[in-house]
Amino acid sequence: MQRELPYLEAAPEARRARELAATALRAAGAALDRLALRLVRIEAPATRPDPMLEYHAEAGAPEGALYVDGQLVGRLEGVSRL
């Protein structure tokens, strides 16, 4: 079953206004899309250097302490040197 769409039967002035509104909305959407792409490129996170691994088995230091970027991440039990 086919039926006519009411907006196609509208007066020429109303159709023209709808077409202009649709064109303006498409243009605004495209502009927002371009802006979003630019913002994503600007706010990209900087690359981090490789993590620094440290091992301490010195006098006065906790025996077998394992650090990554200065943060204690664990201990190697029974290991006095690497």
PyMOL Python script that loads the backbone (N, CA, C, O; Angstrom):
from pymol import cmd

cmd.read_pdbstr("""\
ATOM      1  N   MET A   1       0.833  -1.162   0.000  1.00  0.00           N
ATOM      2  CA  MET A   1       0.000   0.000   0.000  1.00  0.00           C
ATOM      3  C   MET A   1       0.894   1.247   0.000  1.00  0.00           C
ATOM      4  O   MET A   1       1.809   1.365   0.815  1.00  0.00           O
ATOM      5  N   GLN A   2       0.627   2.129  -0.883  1.00  0.00           N
ATOM      6  CA  GLN A   2       1.359   3.387  -0.961  1.00  0.00           C
ATOM      7  C   GLN A   2       0.455   4.519  -0.550  1.00  0.00           C
ATOM      8  O   GLN A   2      -0.744   4.521  -0.831  1.00  0.00           O
ATOM      9  N   ARG A   3       1.049   5.480   0.119  1.00  0.00           N
ATOM     10  CA  ARG A   3       0.270   6.673   0.434  1.00  0.00           C
ATOM     11  C   ARG A   3       1.186   7.890   0.321  1.00  0.00           C
ATOM     12  O   ARG A   3       2.400   7.791   0.498  1.00  0.00           O
ATOM     13  N   GLU A   4       0.610   8.976   0.039  1.00  0.00           N
ATOM     14  CA  GLU A   4       1.361  10.210  -0.140  1.00  0.00           C
ATOM     15  C   GLU A   4       1.819  10.746   1.218  1.00  0.00           C
ATOM     16  O   GLU A   4       1.098  10.661   2.213  1.00  0.00           O
ATOM     17  N   LEU A   5       3.003  11.286   1.234  1.00  0.00           N
ATOM     18  CA  LEU A   5       3.506  11.904   2.454  1.00  0.00           C
ATOM     19  C   LEU A   5       2.981  13.328   2.529  1.00  0.00           C
ATOM     20  O   LEU A   5       3.034  14.057   1.538  1.00  0.00           O
ATOM     21  N   PRO A   6       2.473  13.738   3.690  1.00  0.00           N
ATOM     22  CA  PRO A   6       1.827  15.052   3.790  1.00  0.00           C
ATOM     23  C   PRO A   6       2.773  16.216   3.511  1.00  0.00           C
ATOM     24  O   PRO A   6       2.325  17.250   3.014  1.00  0.00           O
ATOM     25  N   TYR A   7       4.062  16.087   3.813  1.00  0.00           N
ATOM     26  CA  TYR A   7       4.938  17.232   3.589  1.00  0.00           C
ATOM     27  C   TYR A   7       5.185  17.474   2.101  1.00  0.00           C
ATOM     28  O   TYR A   7       5.558  18.581   1.712  1.00  0.00           O
ATOM     29  N   LEU A   8       4.983  16.458   1.268  1.00  0.00           N
ATOM     30  CA  LEU A   8       5.120  16.660  -0.165  1.00  0.00           C
ATOM     31  C   LEU A   8       3.934  17.422  -0.741  1.00  0.00           C
ATOM     32  O   LEU A   8       4.037  18.045  -1.798  1.00  0.00           O
ATOM     33  N   GLU A   9       2.822  17.369  -0.046  1.00  0.00           N
ATOM     34  CA  GLU A   9       1.616  18.056  -0.496  1.00  0.00           C
ATOM     35  C   GLU A   9       1.535  19.477   0.039  1.00  0.00           C
ATOM     36  O   GLU A   9       0.584  20.195  -0.269  1.00  0.00           O
ATOM     37  N   ALA A  10       2.520  19.901   0.839  1.00  0.00           N
ATOM     38  CA  ALA A  10       2.472  21.227   1.445  1.00  0.00           C
ATOM     39  C   ALA A  10       2.663  22.301   0.378  1.00  0.00           C
ATOM     40  O   ALA A  10       3.089  22.031  -0.745  1.00  0.00           O
ATOM     41  N   ALA A  11       2.341  23.495   0.762  1.00  0.00           N
ATOM     42  CA  ALA A  11       2.500  24.639  -0.139  1.00  0.00           C
ATOM     43  C   ALA A  11       3.980  24.814  -0.484  1.00  0.00           C
ATOM     44  O   ALA A  11       4.837  24.454   0.323  1.00  0.00           O
ATOM     45  N   PRO A  12       4.299  25.349  -1.646  1.00  0.00           N
ATOM     46  CA  PRO A  12       5.699  25.521  -2.049  1.00  0.00           C
ATOM     47  C   PRO A  12       6.522  26.320  -1.042  1.00  0.00           C
ATOM     48  O   PRO A  12       7.710  26.049  -0.866  1.00  0.00           O
ATOM     49  N   GLU A  13       5.906  27.302  -0.380  1.00  0.00           N
ATOM     50  CA  GLU A  13       6.655  28.097   0.607  1.00  0.00           C
ATOM     51  C   GLU A  13       7.059  27.228   1.806  1.00  0.00           C
ATOM     52  O   GLU A  13       8.175  27.337   2.314  1.00  0.00           O
ATOM     53  N   ALA A  14       6.146  26.376   2.243  1.00  0.00           N
ATOM     54  CA  ALA A  14       6.431  25.504   3.389  1.00  0.00           C
ATOM     55  C   ALA A  14       7.498  24.479   3.017  1.00  0.00           C
ATOM     56  O   ALA A  14       8.381  24.179   3.821  1.00  0.00           O
ATOM     57  N   ARG A  15       7.419  23.940   1.799  1.00  0.00           N
ATOM     58  CA  ARG A  15       8.439  22.979   1.359  1.00  0.00           C
ATOM     59  C   ARG A  15       9.801  23.654   1.302  1.00  0.00           C
ATOM     60  O   ARG A  15      10.801  23.065   1.713  1.00  0.00           O
ATOM     61  N   ARG A  16       9.851  24.882   0.797  1.00  0.00           N
ATOM     62  CA  ARG A  16      11.120  25.605   0.687  1.00  0.00           C
ATOM     63  C   ARG A  16      11.705  25.861   2.070  1.00  0.00           C
ATOM     64  O   ARG A  16      12.912  25.717   2.270  1.00  0.00           O
ATOM     65  N   ALA A  17      10.864  26.237   3.019  1.00  0.00           N
ATOM     66  CA  ALA A  17      11.338  26.483   4.388  1.00  0.00           C
ATOM     67  C   ALA A  17      11.901  25.201   5.000  1.00  0.00           C
ATOM     68  O   ALA A  17      12.923  25.244   5.685  1.00  0.00           O
ATOM     69  N   ARG A  18      11.254  24.070   4.764  1.00  0.00           N
ATOM     70  CA  ARG A  18      11.749  22.791   5.287  1.00  0.00           C
ATOM     71  C   ARG A  18      13.076  22.415   4.644  1.00  0.00           C
ATOM     72  O   ARG A  18      13.983  21.926   5.317  1.00  0.00           O
ATOM     73  N   GLU A  19      13.186  22.642   3.350  1.00  0.00           N
ATOM     74  CA  GLU A  19      14.441  22.328   2.654  1.00  0.00           C
ATOM     75  C   GLU A  19      15.581  23.198   3.171  1.00  0.00           C
ATOM     76  O   GLU A  19      16.696  22.712   3.359  1.00  0.00           O
ATOM     77  N   LEU A  20      15.307  24.484   3.404  1.00  0.00           N
ATOM     78  CA  LEU A  20      16.336  25.380   3.954  1.00  0.00           C
ATOM     79  C   LEU A  20      16.744  24.952   5.365  1.00  0.00           C
ATOM     80  O   LEU A  20      17.926  24.963   5.708  1.00  0.00           O
ATOM     81  N   ALA A  21      15.756  24.577   6.175  1.00  0.00           N
ATOM     82  CA  ALA A  21      16.054  24.118   7.535  1.00  0.00           C
ATOM     83  C   ALA A  21      16.894  22.845   7.500  1.00  0.00           C
ATOM     84  O   ALA A  21      17.841  22.707   8.274  1.00  0.00           O
ATOM     85  N   ALA A  22      16.557  21.916   6.612  1.00  0.00           N
ATOM     86  CA  ALA A  22      17.322  20.672   6.502  1.00  0.00           C
ATOM     87  C   ALA A  22      18.745  20.956   6.047  1.00  0.00           C
ATOM     88  O   ALA A  22      19.689  20.353   6.559  1.00  0.00           O
ATOM     89  N   THR A  23      18.912  21.865   5.094  1.00  0.00           N
ATOM     90  CA  THR A  23      20.252  22.219   4.618  1.00  0.00           C
ATOM     91  C   THR A  23      21.070  22.854   5.739  1.00  0.00           C
ATOM     92  O   THR A  23      22.248  22.538   5.909  1.00  0.00           O
ATOM     93  N   ALA A  24      20.442  23.752   6.504  1.00  0.00           N
ATOM     94  CA  ALA A  24      21.145  24.398   7.615  1.00  0.00           C
ATOM     95  C   ALA A  24      21.542  23.378   8.679  1.00  0.00           C
ATOM     96  O   ALA A  24      22.647  23.455   9.217  1.00  0.00           O
ATOM     97  N   LEU A  25      20.672  22.434   8.988  1.00  0.00           N
ATOM     98  CA  LEU A  25      20.990  21.413   9.997  1.00  0.00           C
ATOM     99  C   LEU A  25      22.114  20.492   9.526  1.00  0.00           C
ATOM    100  O   LEU A  25      22.976  20.106  10.316  1.00  0.00           O
ATOM    101  N   ARG A  26      22.104  20.141   8.240  1.00  0.00           N
ATOM    102  CA  ARG A  26      23.196  19.306   7.711  1.00  0.00           C
ATOM    103  C   ARG A  26      24.524  20.052   7.782  1.00  0.00           C
ATOM    104  O   ARG A  26      25.541  19.467   8.154  1.00  0.00           O
ATOM    105  N   ALA A  27      24.527  21.334   7.432  1.00  0.00           N
ATOM    106  CA  ALA A  27      25.750  22.134   7.482  1.00  0.00           C
ATOM    107  C   ALA A  27      26.260  22.268   8.917  1.00  0.00           C
ATOM    108  O   ALA A  27      27.461  22.169   9.168  1.00  0.00           O
ATOM    109  N   ALA A  28      25.340  22.494   9.855  1.00  0.00           N
ATOM    110  CA  ALA A  28      25.736  22.591  11.260  1.00  0.00           C
ATOM    111  C   ALA A  28      26.310  21.270  11.752  1.00  0.00           C
ATOM    112  O   ALA A  28      27.299  21.265  12.486  1.00  0.00           O
ATOM    113  N   GLY A  29      25.712  20.157  11.363  1.00  0.00           N
ATOM    114  CA  GLY A  29      26.229  18.842  11.753  1.00  0.00           C
ATOM    115  C   GLY A  29      27.618  18.597  11.194  1.00  0.00           C
ATOM    116  O   GLY A  29      28.481  18.068  11.894  1.00  0.00           O
ATOM    117  N   ALA A  30      27.847  18.976   9.938  1.00  0.00           N
ATOM    118  CA  ALA A  30      29.167  18.798   9.328  1.00  0.00           C
ATOM    119  C   ALA A  30      30.207  19.668  10.033  1.00  0.00           C
ATOM    120  O   ALA A  30      31.334  19.226  10.256  1.00  0.00           O
ATOM    121  N   ALA A  31      29.835  20.902  10.385  1.00  0.00           N
ATOM    122  CA  ALA A  31      30.763  21.784  11.089  1.00  0.00           C
ATOM    123  C   ALA A  31      31.110  21.226  12.468  1.00  0.00           C
ATOM    124  O   ALA A  31      32.270  21.262  12.877  1.00  0.00           O
ATOM    125  N   LEU A  32      30.123  20.717  13.177  1.00  0.00           N
ATOM    126  CA  LEU A  32      30.387  20.112  14.490  1.00  0.00           C
ATOM    127  C   LEU A  32      31.255  18.869  14.373  1.00  0.00           C
ATOM    128  O   LEU A  32      32.087  18.612  15.243  1.00  0.00           O
ATOM    129  N   ASP A  33      31.072  18.101  13.317  1.00  0.00           N
ATOM    130  CA  ASP A  33      31.897  16.920  13.088  1.00  0.00           C
ATOM    131  C   ASP A  33      33.356  17.320  12.874  1.00  0.00           C
ATOM    132  O   ASP A  33      34.260  16.702  13.436  1.00  0.00           O
ATOM    133  N   ARG A  34      33.585  18.356  12.061  1.00  0.00           N
ATOM    134  CA  ARG A  34      34.958  18.825  11.831  1.00  0.00           C
ATOM    135  C   ARG A  34      35.578  19.349  13.117  1.00  0.00           C
ATOM    136  O   ARG A  34      36.750  19.088  13.388  1.00  0.00           O
ATOM    137  N   LEU A  35      34.807  20.085  13.916  1.00  0.00           N
ATOM    138  CA  LEU A  35      35.305  20.601  15.184  1.00  0.00           C
ATOM    139  C   LEU A  35      35.674  19.461  16.132  1.00  0.00           C
ATOM    140  O   LEU A  35      36.709  19.519  16.796  1.00  0.00           O
ATOM    141  N   ALA A  36      34.844  18.439  16.197  1.00  0.00           N
ATOM    142  CA  ALA A  36      35.125  17.295  17.075  1.00  0.00           C
ATOM    143  C   ALA A  36      36.410  16.601  16.659  1.00  0.00           C
ATOM    144  O   ALA A  36      37.197  16.201  17.517  1.00  0.00           O
ATOM    145  N   LEU A  37      36.639  16.450  15.362  1.00  0.00           N
ATOM    146  CA  LEU A  37      37.872  15.816  14.902  1.00  0.00           C
ATOM    147  C   LEU A  37      39.098  16.646  15.270  1.00  0.00           C
ATOM    148  O   LEU A  37      40.132  16.090  15.640  1.00  0.00           O
ATOM    149  N   ARG A  38      38.995  17.971  15.172  1.00  0.00           N
ATOM    150  CA  ARG A  38      40.118  18.830  15.557  1.00  0.00           C
ATOM    151  C   ARG A  38      40.397  18.731  17.044  1.00  0.00           C
ATOM    152  O   ARG A  38      41.558  18.673  17.449  1.00  0.00           O
ATOM    153  N   LEU A  39      39.360  18.710  17.865  1.00  0.00           N
ATOM    154  CA  LEU A  39      39.543  18.632  19.308  1.00  0.00           C
ATOM    155  C   LEU A  39      40.165  17.306  19.721  1.00  0.00           C
ATOM    156  O   LEU A  39      40.983  17.264  20.640  1.00  0.00           O
ATOM    157  N   VAL A  40      39.791  16.240  19.062  1.00  0.00           N
ATOM    158  CA  VAL A  40      40.360  14.932  19.393  1.00  0.00           C
ATOM    159  C   VAL A  40      41.850  14.938  19.108  1.00  0.00           C
ATOM    160  O   VAL A  40      42.635  14.400  19.890  1.00  0.00           O
ATOM    161  N   ARG A  41      42.243  15.536  18.009  1.00  0.00           N
ATOM    162  CA  ARG A  41      43.668  15.585  17.665  1.00  0.00           C
ATOM    163  C   ARG A  41      44.444  16.443  18.651  1.00  0.00           C
ATOM    164  O   ARG A  41      45.595  16.131  18.956  1.00  0.00           O
ATOM    165  N   ILE A  42      43.847  17.511  19.156  1.00  0.00           N
ATOM    166  CA  ILE A  42      44.541  18.407  20.079  1.00  0.00           C
ATOM    167  C   ILE A  42      44.749  17.735  21.430  1.00  0.00           C
ATOM    168  O   ILE A  42      45.812  17.874  22.036  1.00  0.00           O
ATOM    169  N   GLU A  43      43.746  17.011  21.903  1.00  0.00           N
ATOM    170  CA  GLU A  43      43.788  16.451  23.243  1.00  0.00           C
ATOM    171  C   GLU A  43      44.357  15.040  23.302  1.00  0.00           C
ATOM    172  O   GLU A  43      44.135  14.327  24.280  1.00  0.00           O
ATOM    173  N   ALA A  44      45.087  14.629  22.271  1.00  0.00           N
ATOM    174  CA  ALA A  44      45.678  13.293  22.285  1.00  0.00           C
ATOM    175  C   ALA A  44      46.698  13.211  23.421  1.00  0.00           C
ATOM    176  O   ALA A  44      47.488  14.138  23.598  1.00  0.00           O
ATOM    177  N   PRO A  45      46.698  12.136  24.182  1.00  0.00           N
ATOM    178  CA  PRO A  45      47.645  12.024  25.295  1.00  0.00           C
ATOM    179  C   PRO A  45      49.078  11.918  24.786  1.00  0.00           C
ATOM    180  O   PRO A  45      49.347  11.296  23.758  1.00  0.00           O
ATOM    181  N   ALA A  46      49.977  12.531  25.522  1.00  0.00           N
ATOM    182  CA  ALA A  46      51.395  12.462  25.176  1.00  0.00           C
ATOM    183  C   ALA A  46      51.910  11.048  25.433  1.00  0.00           C
ATOM    184  O   ALA A  46      51.420  10.349  26.320  1.00  0.00           O
ATOM    185  N   THR A  47      52.879  10.646  24.665  1.00  0.00           N
ATOM    186  CA  THR A  47      53.446   9.309  24.856  1.00  0.00           C
ATOM    187  C   THR A  47      54.285   9.295  26.129  1.00  0.00           C
ATOM    188  O   THR A  47      55.027  10.235  26.414  1.00  0.00           O
ATOM    189  N   ARG A  48      54.155   8.226  26.875  1.00  0.00           N
ATOM    190  CA  ARG A  48      54.932   8.070  28.106  1.00  0.00           C
ATOM    191  C   ARG A  48      56.211   7.326  27.801  1.00  0.00           C
ATOM    192  O   ARG A  48      56.228   6.439  26.949  1.00  0.00           O
ATOM    193  N   PRO A  49      57.280   7.678  28.488  1.00  0.00           N
ATOM    194  CA  PRO A  49      58.510   6.911  28.322  1.00  0.00           C
ATOM    195  C   PRO A  49      58.332   5.513  28.915  1.00  0.00           C
ATOM    196  O   PRO A  49      57.413   5.274  29.698  1.00  0.00           O
ATOM    197  N   ASP A  50      59.202   4.614  28.542  1.00  0.00           N
ATOM    198  CA  ASP A  50      59.154   3.271  29.115  1.00  0.00           C
ATOM    199  C   ASP A  50      59.315   3.355  30.626  1.00  0.00           C
ATOM    200  O   ASP A  50      60.053   4.209  31.118  1.00  0.00           O
ATOM    201  N   PRO A  51      58.635   2.481  31.376  1.00  0.00           N
ATOM    202  CA  PRO A  51      58.758   2.519  32.830  1.00  0.00           C
ATOM    203  C   PRO A  51      60.178   2.171  33.267  1.00  0.00           C
ATOM    204  O   PRO A  51      60.849   1.348  32.644  1.00  0.00           O
ATOM    205  N   MET A  52      60.620   2.806  34.340  1.00  0.00           N
ATOM    206  CA  MET A  52      61.964   2.548  34.866  1.00  0.00           C
ATOM    207  C   MET A  52      61.859   1.492  35.957  1.00  0.00           C
ATOM    208  O   MET A  52      61.147   1.673  36.945  1.00  0.00           O
ATOM    209  N   LEU A  53      62.554   0.418  35.774  1.00  0.00           N
ATOM    210  CA  LEU A  53      62.563  -0.686  36.736  1.00  0.00           C
ATOM    211  C   LEU A  53      63.784  -0.544  37.631  1.00  0.00           C
ATOM    212  O   LEU A  53      64.903  -0.384  37.143  1.00  0.00           O
ATOM    213  N   GLU A  54      63.570  -0.601  38.941  1.00  0.00           N
ATOM    214  CA  GLU A  54      64.664  -0.476  39.908  1.00  0.00           C
ATOM    215  C   GLU A  54      64.614  -1.655  40.871  1.00  0.00           C
ATOM    216  O   GLU A  54      63.542  -2.119  41.261  1.00  0.00           O
ATOM    217  N   TYR A  55      65.801  -2.128  41.242  1.00  0.00           N
ATOM    218  CA  TYR A  55      65.900  -3.208  42.209  1.00  0.00           C
ATOM    219  C   TYR A  55      66.913  -2.778  43.261  1.00  0.00           C
ATOM    220  O   TYR A  55      68.009  -2.331  42.924  1.00  0.00           O
ATOM    221  N   HIS A  56      66.550  -2.912  44.534  1.00  0.00           N
ATOM    222  CA  HIS A  56      67.449  -2.507  45.602  1.00  0.00           C
ATOM    223  C   HIS A  56      67.818  -3.704  46.461  1.00  0.00           C
ATOM    224  O   HIS A  56      66.956  -4.405  46.990  1.00  0.00           O
ATOM    225  N   ALA A  57      69.110  -3.918  46.585  1.00  0.00           N
ATOM    226  CA  ALA A  57      69.632  -4.923  47.516  1.00  0.00           C
ATOM    227  C   ALA A  57      70.907  -4.366  48.110  1.00  0.00           C
ATOM    228  O   ALA A  57      71.952  -5.016  48.096  1.00  0.00           O
ATOM    229  N   GLU A  58      70.810  -3.177  48.623  1.00  0.00           N
ATOM    230  CA  GLU A  58      71.960  -2.491  49.202  1.00  0.00           C
ATOM    231  C   GLU A  58      71.803  -2.450  50.719  1.00  0.00           C
ATOM    232  O   GLU A  58      70.723  -2.691  51.260  1.00  0.00           O
ATOM    233  N   ALA A  59      72.904  -2.140  51.382  1.00  0.00           N
ATOM    234  CA  ALA A  59      72.851  -2.008  52.836  1.00  0.00           C
ATOM    235  C   ALA A  59      71.890  -0.874  53.192  1.00  0.00           C
ATOM    236  O   ALA A  59      71.997   0.226  52.649  1.00  0.00           O
ATOM    237  N   GLY A  60      70.987  -1.130  54.071  1.00  0.00           N
ATOM    238  CA  GLY A  60      70.042  -0.122  54.526  1.00  0.00           C
ATOM    239  C   GLY A  60      68.768  -0.068  53.683  1.00  0.00           C
ATOM    240  O   GLY A  60      67.781   0.530  54.111  1.00  0.00           O
ATOM    241  N   ALA A  61      68.767  -0.670  52.515  1.00  0.00           N
ATOM    242  CA  ALA A  61      67.572  -0.682  51.668  1.00  0.00           C
ATOM    243  C   ALA A  61      66.794  -1.955  51.956  1.00  0.00           C
ATOM    244  O   ALA A  61      67.383  -2.947  52.384  1.00  0.00           O
ATOM    245  N   PRO A  62      65.496  -1.951  51.735  1.00  0.00           N
ATOM    246  CA  PRO A  62      64.734  -3.180  51.935  1.00  0.00           C
ATOM    247  C   PRO A  62      65.240  -4.261  50.971  1.00  0.00           C
ATOM    248  O   PRO A  62      65.309  -4.039  49.762  1.00  0.00           O
ATOM    249  N   GLU A  63      65.583  -5.402  51.503  1.00  0.00           N
ATOM    250  CA  GLU A  63      66.138  -6.478  50.678  1.00  0.00           C
ATOM    251  C   GLU A  63      65.129  -6.958  49.640  1.00  0.00           C
ATOM    252  O   GLU A  63      63.987  -7.277  49.973  1.00  0.00           O
ATOM    253  N   GLY A  64      65.555  -7.007  48.387  1.00  0.00           N
ATOM    254  CA  GLY A  64      64.725  -7.555  47.332  1.00  0.00           C
ATOM    255  C   GLY A  64      63.577  -6.654  46.912  1.00  0.00           C
ATOM    256  O   GLY A  64      62.625  -7.119  46.286  1.00  0.00           O
ATOM    257  N   ALA A  65      63.653  -5.369  47.247  1.00  0.00           N
ATOM    258  CA  ALA A  65      62.559  -4.459  46.890  1.00  0.00           C
ATOM    259  C   ALA A  65      62.600  -4.161  45.396  1.00  0.00           C
ATOM    260  O   ALA A  65      63.654  -3.849  44.843  1.00  0.00           O
ATOM    261  N   LEU A  66      61.442  -4.259  44.752  1.00  0.00           N
ATOM    262  CA  LEU A  66      61.320  -4.018  43.317  1.00  0.00           C
ATOM    263  C   LEU A  66      60.440  -2.792  43.108  1.00  0.00           C
ATOM    264  O   LEU A  66      59.304  -2.745  43.579  1.00  0.00           O
ATOM    265  N   TYR A  67      60.975  -1.797  42.398  1.00  0.00           N
ATOM    266  CA  TYR A  67      60.270  -0.532  42.162  1.00  0.00           C
ATOM    267  C   TYR A  67      60.051  -0.328  40.665  1.00  0.00           C
ATOM    268  O   TYR A  67      60.888  -0.714  39.849  1.00  0.00           O
ATOM    269  N   VAL A  68      58.923   0.278  40.314  1.00  0.00           N
ATOM    270  CA  VAL A  68      58.659   0.713  38.949  1.00  0.00           C
ATOM    271  C   VAL A  68      58.304   2.194  39.036  1.00  0.00           C
ATOM    272  O   VAL A  68      57.345   2.575  39.709  1.00  0.00           O
ATOM    273  N   ASP A  69      59.086   3.024  38.348  1.00  0.00           N
ATOM    274  CA  ASP A  69      58.909   4.482  38.371  1.00  0.00           C
ATOM    275  C   ASP A  69      58.858   5.021  39.798  1.00  0.00           C
ATOM    276  O   ASP A  69      58.052   5.899  40.106  1.00  0.00           O
ATOM    277  N   GLY A  70      59.719   4.495  40.667  1.00  0.00           N
ATOM    278  CA  GLY A  70      59.811   4.982  42.030  1.00  0.00           C
ATOM    279  C   GLY A  70      58.749   4.473  42.981  1.00  0.00           C
ATOM    280  O   GLY A  70      58.757   4.845  44.155  1.00  0.00           O
ATOM    281  N   GLN A  71      57.836   3.636  42.518  1.00  0.00           N
ATOM    282  CA  GLN A  71      56.784   3.089  43.371  1.00  0.00           C
ATOM    283  C   GLN A  71      57.083   1.624  43.678  1.00  0.00           C
ATOM    284  O   GLN A  71      57.352   0.837  42.771  1.00  0.00           O
ATOM    285  N   LEU A  72      57.035   1.265  44.947  1.00  0.00           N
ATOM    286  CA  LEU A  72      57.255  -0.118  45.353  1.00  0.00           C
ATOM    287  C   LEU A  72      56.139  -0.988  44.799  1.00  0.00           C
ATOM    288  O   LEU A  72      54.961  -0.752  45.066  1.00  0.00           O
ATOM    289  N   VAL A  73      56.528  -2.010  44.014  1.00  0.00           N
ATOM    290  CA  VAL A  73      55.515  -2.902  43.449  1.00  0.00           C
ATOM    291  C   VAL A  73      55.601  -4.296  44.040  1.00  0.00           C
ATOM    292  O   VAL A  73      54.683  -5.095  43.852  1.00  0.00           O
ATOM    293  N   GLY A  74      56.664  -4.609  44.741  1.00  0.00           N
ATOM    294  CA  GLY A  74      56.744  -5.929  45.344  1.00  0.00           C
ATOM    295  C   GLY A  74      58.142  -6.228  45.856  1.00  0.00           C
ATOM    296  O   GLY A  74      59.052  -5.404  45.769  1.00  0.00           O
ATOM    297  N   ARG A  75      58.282  -7.432  46.391  1.00  0.00           N
ATOM    298  CA  ARG A  75      59.582  -7.876  46.900  1.00  0.00           C
ATOM    299  C   ARG A  75      59.884  -9.238  46.308  1.00  0.00           C
ATOM    300  O   ARG A  75      58.992 -10.064  46.114  1.00  0.00           O
ATOM    301  N   LEU A  76      61.138  -9.453  46.030  1.00  0.00           N
ATOM    302  CA  LEU A  76      61.599 -10.747  45.531  1.00  0.00           C
ATOM    303  C   LEU A  76      62.216 -11.489  46.703  1.00  0.00           C
ATOM    304  O   LEU A  76      63.354 -11.218  47.086  1.00  0.00           O
ATOM    305  N   GLU A  77      61.479 -12.412  47.264  1.00  0.00           N
ATOM    306  CA  GLU A  77      61.919 -13.154  48.429  1.00  0.00           C
ATOM    307  C   GLU A  77      63.115 -14.051  48.093  1.00  0.00           C
ATOM    308  O   GLU A  77      63.120 -14.740  47.073  1.00  0.00           O
ATOM    309  N   GLY A  78      64.091 -14.031  48.938  1.00  0.00           N
ATOM    310  CA  GLY A  78      65.262 -14.900  48.773  1.00  0.00           C
ATOM    311  C   GLY A  78      66.259 -14.399  47.739  1.00  0.00           C
ATOM    312  O   GLY A  78      67.253 -15.076  47.478  1.00  0.00           O
ATOM    313  N   VAL A  79      66.030 -13.254  47.152  1.00  0.00           N
ATOM    314  CA  VAL A  79      66.961 -12.705  46.136  1.00  0.00           C
ATOM    315  C   VAL A  79      67.725 -11.586  46.786  1.00  0.00           C
ATOM    316  O   VAL A  79      67.143 -10.639  47.313  1.00  0.00           O
ATOM    317  N   SER A  80      69.067 -11.703  46.744  1.00  0.00           N
ATOM    318  CA  SER A  80      69.871 -10.638  47.339  1.00  0.00           C
ATOM    319  C   SER A  80      70.515  -9.768  46.256  1.00  0.00           C
ATOM    320  O   SER A  80      70.916  -8.642  46.549  1.00  0.00           O
ATOM    321  N   ARG A  81      70.627 -10.253  45.013  1.00  0.00           N
ATOM    322  CA  ARG A  81      71.141  -9.445  43.922  1.00  0.00           C
ATOM    323  C   ARG A  81      70.645  -9.970  42.586  1.00  0.00           C
ATOM    324  O   ARG A  81      70.337 -11.153  42.445  1.00  0.00           O
ATOM    325  N   LEU A  82      70.571  -9.088  41.623  1.00  0.00           N
ATOM    326  CA  LEU A  82      70.167  -9.472  40.265  1.00  0.00           C
ATOM    327  C   LEU A  82      71.338  -9.383  39.336  1.00  0.00           C
ATOM    328  O   LEU A  82      71.205  -9.665  38.146  1.00  0.00           O
TER     329      LEU A  82
END
""", "prot")
cmd.dss("prot")
cmd.show_as("cartoon", "prot")
cmd.util.cbc("prot")
cmd.orient("prot")
